[in-house]
Amino acid sequence: MLFLFVYNFQLYFVTAAKSPEYYYTFRSDLTEVSDYLNKRNQKNKTYLSLDAFSVQTVDYLTTETNKPYHLILPEKTYEARLNRGDQVIFTQSTIFDEKKFRDYHPEAKLIVKKTNQFGEIIMMVYERL
């Protein structure tokens, strides 16, 4: 019994903690994104590029601030009509949609770029200035 406990403890807290695959699989980036949304707390000026399944995590983590964002499907983010001060947030899974967004919105400037402990981009925030 003790061996199983030690083995599983080592797998979870040592092996998994040092793995970029586990970081992405458990969508740890969404905690960082949710923290940013809660601090910003401007629903009418904040757009989140994320799929309908993954947004469940963000919905839960932003419940106390009444989900301060509008959801945009990643493949349609470039279609957003932005006003001055509006922000669009891309997560680790939607970074690939960011290039098309930039092509359609040259007026939007990158204001936040966060990486995880493995050097992978987990969040990018653009604001229309």
Steps between C-alpha positions, in 0.01 A plus 500: 500500500782737589678418174188589298463827685864601445492389137183693419621804692820499296310460171263787573720754679836431334457344157178675396606835644803503271312406183372753242260233372333473841489879531309524174285190556370635829454846340700677769512805273132562568573580864730782390243622245224493762713701744553763231127513421407535868746787549390679182127447569373696197252274324397745228861556392645150532487213250629151567603282206429147621302192402163424657630197690807656661312811607333298776817534706511877450128528576556328833808703592331833414162433662553754779559780246202389288709366209651836393548423132325420173588164349615491137568172324868485401436461128280813503714726718627692199141609429470689830404865468711679752460843653773699669605332825359159408725205578519156339656219700655195334576189705760231447262301279399801287842656436485367143195720432689809616684549169180527296364741762810721465464499120142630529566736793830686450368769737505252791824492697641220711492615863548172693694187412538235770697179492504194722800351677586311179523818292178429308260787433186449705325837458509797265286809542441754224339838552359735245665833573 
